[in-house]
Amino acid sequence: MARLLGPRTNDAVVNLWLLIFRVAAGGFMLTHGIPKFLNLIEGNTQFPDPFGIGSTLSLILTVFAEFLCSVLVILGIGTRLASIPIIITMAVAAFIIHASDAFKSKEMALLYLIVFLTILVYGGGKFALGRVFRGR
């Protein structure tokens, strides 16, 4: 990846940036997941049901993505795999839930979609706990 950024960029800088990017993206997404998680544990399961699987299951899947997968991304554990449910959730939010809304309503979901697609492509970098568990 350093070659993509130019000849003066070294791997340490790239990996430091991947750490900062991963922690920031996961942290920002977590701010969306925590209220949904709290609603779930309090029994408030009113939530959009775009696929007809029930609002409770839709909320559980969204909490899994926005809360649990965000924590995994922050820690760098299974970073690429953990980004996939977030990507799917953001695509559903942008293209199904807010499909007929103005761009402003889907802008944040689209931004998160691009951010987590980037994490899927580049991974967590060398400063990820997943590397420790794999022995690298």
Sequence and secondary structure as in RCSB ss.txt:
>XXXX:A:sequence
MARLLGPRTNDAVVNLWLLIFRVAAGGFMLTHGIPKFLNLIEGNTQFPDPFGIGSTLSLILTVFAEFLCSVLVIL
GIGTRLASIPIIITMAVAAFIIHASDAFKSKEMALLYLIVFLTILVYGGGKFALGRVFRGR
>XXXX:A:secstr
 HHHH TT  HHHHHHHHHHHHHHHHHHHHHHHHHHHHHHHHT      TTSS HHHHHHHHHIIIIIIHHHHHH
TSSHHHHHHHHHHHHHHIIIIITTTS HHHHHHHHHHHHHHHHHHHH S SS HHHHHTT 
